[in-house]
């Protein structure tokens, strides 16, 4: 096993060196990872980004587009033949058709290559012609990224944390009730194991619907082709001195198999090859759900940031031949707020990741927080209510299809007004009420050369890609 691990690590190192040398003589490649937690809008982000790089009329914040250095953009076959292609055309048709609708959420890893023909800048730019820069976009569920935490935990450690969380989260009581009278040392019976795994998955699903972000194992909610397999048929149990062949001993074995056969291959085959990363976050949804969801989101951001800091984990230390050097944390659905509140949302997003960022050593990586809407679904208006002007957003409601003007509440100027009650364990906001509305995509009439409307998608692209397009 040791020789195999050394050979595997050396192979990845040689692959990384070969890739670096090849890119120096051939066309450079940027591998951009796009992930996010539940309902954050990964599919919409990728679709809108690619559409606006193909037709750059709405991208003034991307310096290479504004200056005309990007001369052309075109889709090409992706380099990884074993990874599903991101269905860009299908998703774009859903968002821009005569009856637009939101495409289905990310459920597996997918990839898309967009090539950009760029005129270089600098002293020798006049002596060289345009070059081609390949943008490989890798889409993967954020729930899988949370599984990084289990790599450093034994089954007993993970189970203790999971059971402690279940005591305070929606749906947890139902799972804990399944453990009443259960003997973890009893002999394994597969129907009982399957029932416990199902009950634990139902609890995770309920907690996610209530706005909680931190839940493992991530594949329980997005199993894909692994659904029903033994590697996903385990659940947290109270500690016990369990003999061989017992329920607890088998769950511990399956937990270790999950780490070695599911989690590690994902990080080795996909995550470790990324150059840039954007993490999409539905911060407004967490705020609406209340202080416990906000505190859970803050802790989740710390766990996610750990994935970009491989020094602590020996597996990732050996794995990461190349490092992610720019990370953008983007609060999505900024179009659900009037633009006057966008700086507040950005400040809240920055505060949610600040503690983790201050504790972490990113080895030179740049991070930024931003409020964006990859596809703008609303318009703004101001109305007079009780003698005062109120800033609203108006759009088509997802349920019912009616037009509605909406005021979600006023975000605080100081993010501590949210983070302090969240850390203190308050159940509700004492002096404020924040609401969210679900809007359908707006019907679009795009002019030639224009991509779909957005909010700061160009600024996000400039941070993630701009230095590579000079």
C-alpha positions in Angstrom: 0.0 0.0 0.0 2.8 2.4 0.8 4.5 1.7 -2.5 1.2 2.2 -4.3 0.7 5.5 -2.5 4.2 6.7 -3.3 3.7 5.8 -7.0 0.3 7.4 -7.1 1.7 10.6 -5.6 4.8 10.6 -8.0 2.5 10.0 -10.9 0.4 13.1 -10.0 3.5 15.1 -9.6 4.8 14.1 -13.0 1.4 14.8 -14.5 1.4 18.3 -12.9 4.9 19.1 -14.2 4.0 17.8 -17.6 0.9 19.9 -17.7 2.8 23.0 -16.6 5.5 22.5 -19.3 2.9 21.8 -22.0 1.0 24.9 -21.1 4.2 27.0 -21.3 4.7 25.9 -25.0 1.1 25.4 -26.0 -2.2 27.1 -25.2 -2.6 28.0 -21.5 -5.5 26.5 -19.6 -7.5 27.9 -16.7 -9.4 25.2 -14.7 -12.2 27.0 -12.9 -14.1 25.1 -10.2 -17.7 26.2 -9.7 -19.5 24.9 -6.6 -22.0 26.0 -4.1 -24.4 24.9 -1.4 -28.0 23.9 -2.0 -30.0 26.3 -4.1 -27.1 28.6 -4.7 -27.4 28.7 -8.5 -24.4 26.8 -9.9 -26.1 25.8 -13.1 -27.4 29.3 -13.8 -24.0 30.8 -13.0 -22.1 28.6 -15.5 -24.7 29.1 -18.2 -24.8 32.8 -17.8 -21.0 33.1 -17.6 -20.5 31.2 -20.8 -23.3 33.0 -22.6 -21.8 36.4 -21.6 -18.3 35.4 -22.6 -19.6 34.3 -26.0 -21.5 37.6 -26.4 -19.7 40.2 -24.4 -22.0 43.2 -24.7 -22.9 43.1 -21.0 -19.3 42.6 -19.7 -17.8 46.0 -19.2 -16.4 45.0 -15.8 -14.2 42.3 -17.5 -11.2 44.4 -18.6 -10.2 42.1 -21.4 -13.7 42.3 -22.9 -14.0 46.1 -22.4 -10.7 46.8 -24.1 -11.4 44.4 -27.0 -8.5 42.1 -26.1 -10.9 39.1 -26.3 -11.3 38.9 -30.0 -13.4 35.7 -30.1 -14.8 33.0 -27.9 -16.0 29.5 -28.9 -16.9 26.2 -27.4 -14.6 23.2 -27.9 -14.7 19.5 -26.9 -13.6 19.2 -23.2 -10.3 17.5 -22.4 -11.7 14.9 -20.0 -13.5 12.2 -22.0 -14.8 10.4 -18.9 -16.6 13.4 -17.3 -20.1 14.4 -18.5 -20.3 17.5 -20.5 -22.1 20.5 -18.9 -25.3 20.9 -20.9 -24.9 24.5 -21.8 -27.2 24.7 -24.8 -30.0 22.9 -23.0 -29.7 25.2 -19.9 -29.5 28.3 -22.0 -32.6 27.4 -23.9 -34.4 26.9 -20.6 -33.4 30.4 -19.4 -33.9 32.3 -22.6 -36.9 30.6 -24.2 -40.3 32.0 -24.7 -41.5 30.4 -21.4 -38.2 30.5 -19.4 -37.7 28.2 -16.4 -34.9 27.4 -14.0 -32.8 24.3 -15.1 -32.3 21.4 -12.8 -29.7 21.6 -10.0 -26.2 20.1 -10.2 -26.2 16.4 -9.2 -22.8 15.3 -10.5 -19.5 16.5 -11.8 -19.6 18.0 -15.3 -17.2 20.0 -17.5 -17.2 22.5 -20.3 -14.3 24.0 -22.3 -14.6 27.6 -23.6 -11.7 28.9 -25.7 -10.9 32.6 -25.9 -8.7 34.2 -28.5 -6.9 37.0 -26.7 -4.5 39.7 -27.9 -1.7 40.0 -25.3 -0.6 43.2 -23.7 2.8 44.4 -22.7 6.0 45.5 -24.4 6.1 42.7 -26.9 2.4 42.6 -27.6 2.8 44.2 -31.0 5.3 41.6 -32.1 3.0 38.6 -31.3 -0.4 37.6 -32.6 -3.4 36.6 -30.6 -3.1 33.6 -28.4 -5.8 31.1 -27.3 -6.6 30.6 -23.6 -8.8 27.6 -22.7 -11.2 28.0 -19.8 -12.2 24.6 -18.5 -15.2 25.0 -16.2 -15.7 22.2 -13.7 -19.1 22.0 -12.0 -19.5 20.0 -8.9 -22.0 19.9 -5.9 -20.9 21.8 -2.9 -22.2 19.0 -0.7 -19.3 16.9 -1.9 -16.8 19.6 -0.9 -18.0 19.4 2.7 -16.8 15.8 2.9 -13.3 17.1 3.3 -14.0 17.2 7.0 -14.5 13.4 7.3 -11.0 12.7 6.0 -9.6 13.7 9.4 -12.2 12.0 11.5 -12.7 8.5 12.6 -16.1 7.0 12.5 -16.6 7.5 16.3 -15.6 11.2 16.0 -17.9 11.8 13.0 -20.8 10.0 14.7 -20.4 12.0 17.9 -20.5 15.3 16.0 -23.4 14.2 13.8 -25.5 13.1 16.8 -24.8 16.3 18.6 -26.0 18.3 15.6 -29.1 16.1 15.3 -30.2 17.2 18.8 -30.6 20.8 17.7 -31.7 20.7 14.1 -35.0 20.2 12.4 -35.6 16.5 11.6 -33.0 15.3 14.1 -35.5 14.1 16.6 -36.9 11.7 14.1 -33.5 10.1 13.5 -32.7 10.0 17.2 -36.0 8.2 17.9 -34.8 5.5 15.5 -31.9 4.9 17.8 -34.0 4.4 20.9 -33.5 0.8 22.2 -31.0 0.1 19.4 -28.0 -2.0 20.4 -25.0 -1.0 18.2 -23.3 -4.2 19.2 -26.1 -6.4 17.8 -25.3 -8.5 14.8 -25.7 -6.7 11.4 -29.0 -7.0 9.7 -29.0 -5.4 6.3 -32.7 -4.2 6.5 -32.0 -2.5 9.8 -28.9 -0.9 8.3 -30.8 0.4 5.3 -33.6 1.7 7.5 -31.1 3.7 9.6 -29.4 5.1 6.5 -32.7 6.1 5.1 -33.8 7.8 8.3 -30.5 9.7 8.6 -30.8 10.9 4.9 -34.4 12.1 5.6 -33.1 14.1 8.6 -30.3 15.6 6.4 -32.9 16.5 3.8 -35.1 18.2 6.4 -32.2 20.2 7.9 -31.1 21.3 4.4 -34.7 22.5 3.6 -34.6 24.5 6.9 -31.6 26.4 5.7 -28.8 24.5 7.3 -25.6 24.1 5.3 -23.2 21.8 7.1 -24.1 18.1 6.6 -22.0 15.0 6.0 -21.8 12.7 4.2 -22.6 14.9 1.2 -23.3 12.0 -1.1 -26.3 11.0 1.1 -28.2 13.9 -0.5 -26.7 13.5 -4.0 -25.9 9.8 -4.3 -26.0 9.5 -8.1 -25.0 6.1 -9.3 -24.0 5.1 -5.7 -27.6 5.1 -4.5 -28.4 2.0 -2.5 -24.8 0.8 -2.4 -23.2 -0.4 0.9 -20.8 2.5 0.8 -23.8 4.8 1.4 -25.6 2.5 3.8 -24.4 3.6 7.2 -25.4 6.2 9.8 -24.0 7.7 13.1 -24.4 5.4 16.1 -23.6 6.0 19.8 -20.2 4.8 20.9 -20.0 1.1 21.9 -17.5 -1.8 22.2 -18.8 -3.5 19.1 -17.6 -7.0 18.2 -16.8 -8.1 14.6 -19.9 -8.6 12.5 -21.9 -6.1 14.6 -23.9 -3.2 13.2 -21.5 -0.6 14.6 -18.4 -2.4 13.4 -19.9 -2.7 9.9 -21.0 1.0 9.8 -17.4 2.0 10.8 -16.0 -0.1 8.0 -18.4 1.4 5.4 -17.6 4.8 6.7 -13.9 4.2 6.0 -14.8 2.8 2.6 -16.7 6.0 1.8 -13.6 8.0 2.6 -11.3 5.9 0.5 -13.5 5.0 -2.4 -15.7 8.1 -2.8 -14.2 11.1 -1.1 -10.5 10.7 -2.0 -11.1 9.9 -5.7 -13.2 13.0 -6.0 -10.5 15.3 -4.6 -7.7 13.5 -6.5 -9.5 13.4 -9.9 -11.2 16.8 -9.9 -10.6 19.1 -7.0 -6.8 18.8 -7.0 -6.6 19.9 -10.6 -8.3 23.3 -10.2 -6.6 26.7 -10.6 -9.4 29.0 -9.6 -12.6 28.5 -7.6 -15.9 30.3 -7.0 -18.1 29.2 -4.1 -21.8 30.3 -4.5 -23.8 30.9 -1.4 -27.5 31.6 -0.8 -26.8 34.0 2.1 -30.2 35.6 1.8 -31.8 32.2 2.3 -29.8 31.6 5.5 -30.7 35.0 6.8 -34.4 34.3 6.2 -34.1 30.9 8.0 -32.8 32.6 11.2 -29.8 32.9 13.4 -29.1 29.1 13.7 -28.9 28.8 9.9 -26.5 31.9 9.7 -24.2 30.4 12.3 -24.3 27.1 10.6 -23.4 28.8 7.3 -20.5 30.6 9.0 -19.1 27.3 10.2 -19.6 25.7 6.8 -17.6 28.4 5.2 -14.7 27.6 7.6 -14.9 23.9 6.6 -15.0 24.8 2.9 -12.0 27.1 3.3 -10.1 24.2 4.8 -10.3 22.4 1.4 -8.2 25.2 -0.1 -5.6 24.9 2.7 -4.0 21.5 2.2 -1.3 21.8 4.9 -3.4 20.4 7.7 -4.5 17.2 5.9 -1.8 14.8 4.9 -3.8 13.3 2.1 -4.3 16.7 0.5 -0.7 17.8 1.2 0.6 15.0 -1.0 -2.2 15.5 -3.5 -2.1 19.2 -4.3 0.7 19.6 -6.8 -1.0 22.8 -8.1 -2.8 25.3 -5.8 -5.9 27.2 -6.2 -4.7 30.8 -6.1 -7.9 32.8 -6.4 -11.2 32.0 -4.5 -14.3 34.1 -4.8 -17.2 33.7 -2.3 -20.3 35.0 -4.0 -23.6 35.8 -2.4 -26.1 35.0 -5.1 -29.6 36.3 -5.8 -28.5 39.9 -5.4 -31.4 40.8 -7.8 -33.8 39.9 -4.9 -32.6 43.2 -3.3 -32.6 46.8 -4.4 -29.1 47.8 -5.5 -28.9 50.1 -2.4 -28.6 47.0 -0.3 -26.0 45.2 -2.3 -23.0 46.7 -0.3 -24.7 45.4 2.9 -25.0 41.9 1.4 -21.4 42.0 0.3 -20.3 43.0 3.8 -22.3 40.2 5.3 -20.7 37.7 2.9 -17.3 39.0 3.7 -18.0 38.7 7.4 -19.2 35.1 7.1 -15.8 34.1 5.7 -13.6 36.5 7.5 -12.9 34.5 10.7 -12.0 31.4 8.7 -9.9 33.4 6.3 -8.0 35.1 9.1 -7.2 31.7 10.7 -6.2 30.0 7.5 -2.9 30.1 5.6 -3.7 30.4 1.9 -0.1 30.3 0.8 -0.6 33.4 -1.3 -4.1 32.8 -2.5 -6.3 35.8 -3.1 -9.9 35.7 -1.8 -12.8 38.1 -2.2 -16.5 38.3 -1.3 -19.1 39.7 -3.7 -22.9 40.0 -4.2 -24.0 38.9 -7.6 -26.9 37.7 -9.7 -25.8 35.5 -12.6 -29.1 36.0 -14.3 -31.2 39.0 -13.3 -34.8 38.0 -12.8 -36.2 41.3 -11.4 -36.3 45.1 -12.1 -36.2 47.8 -9.4 -38.8 50.4 -8.5 -39.5 52.8 -5.7 -42.9 53.3 -4.2 -44.4 55.6 -1.5 -45.7 53.7 1.5 -47.1 55.6 4.6 -45.4 58.8 3.4 -42.0 57.2 2.9 -40.2 56.0 -0.2 -39.6 52.2 -0.3 -37.1 50.5 -2.6 -38.6 47.4 -4.1 -37.8 44.7 -6.7 -40.5 43.4 -9.0 -40.6 40.1 -10.9 -42.7 37.1 -11.9 -43.5 34.8 -8.9 -42.3 31.2 -9.4 -45.5 29.9 -7.9 -48.5 31.2 -9.8 -46.7 33.3 -12.4 -48.0 36.6 -11.3 -46.1 39.9 -11.3 -45.3 41.1 -7.7 -43.3 44.0 -6.1 -41.4 42.8 -3.1 -39.6 44.4 -0.1 -37.5 41.7 1.7 -36.5 43.8 4.7 -33.6 46.1 5.4 -30.2 44.4 5.9 -28.1 45.9 8.7 -25.3 48.2 8.0 -23.1 46.3 10.4 -22.9 42.5 9.8 -22.4 41.9 13.5 -26.1 42.6 14.0 -26.6 39.2 12.3 -23.5 37.3 13.3 -23.6 38.1 17.0 -27.1 36.8 17.6 -26.2 33.8 15.5 -23.1 33.0 17.5 -25.0 33.5 20.8 -27.5 30.8 19.7 -30.6 33.0 19.4 -33.6 31.3 17.9 -35.0 34.3 16.0 -34.1 37.8 15.0 -35.3 40.1 17.8 -35.8 43.4 16.0 -36.0 42.5 12.3 -37.8 40.3 9.8 -36.2 39.1 6.6 -38.2 37.5 3.9 -37.4 35.9 0.5 -39.4 35.5 -2.6 -38.9 32.9 -5.3 -38.9 34.6 -8.8 -39.1 32.9 -12.1 -36.6 33.9 -14.9 -37.8 36.9 -16.8 -38.6 36.8 -20.5 -35.6 38.2 -22.4 -35.3 40.1 -25.7 -31.5 40.0 -26.3 -29.9 42.3 -28.8 -27.1 40.9 -31.1 -23.9 40.6 -29.1 -25.6 40.7 -25.7 -25.6 38.0 -23.2 -28.3 37.6 -20.5 -28.7 40.4 -18.0 -26.8 40.0 -14.7 -25.4 41.8 -11.7 -21.6 41.9 -11.3 -21.0 38.7 -13.3 -18.4 40.7 -15.2 -16.6 41.8 -12.0 -16.6 38.2 -10.8 -15.1 37.0 -14.1 -12.5 39.7 -14.0 -11.4 38.6 -10.5 -11.3 35.0 -11.5 -9.9 35.2 -15.0 -8.7 38.7 -15.7 -5.0 38.3 -14.9 -4.8 35.3 -17.3 -6.3 37.3 -20.2 -3.6 40.0 -20.4 
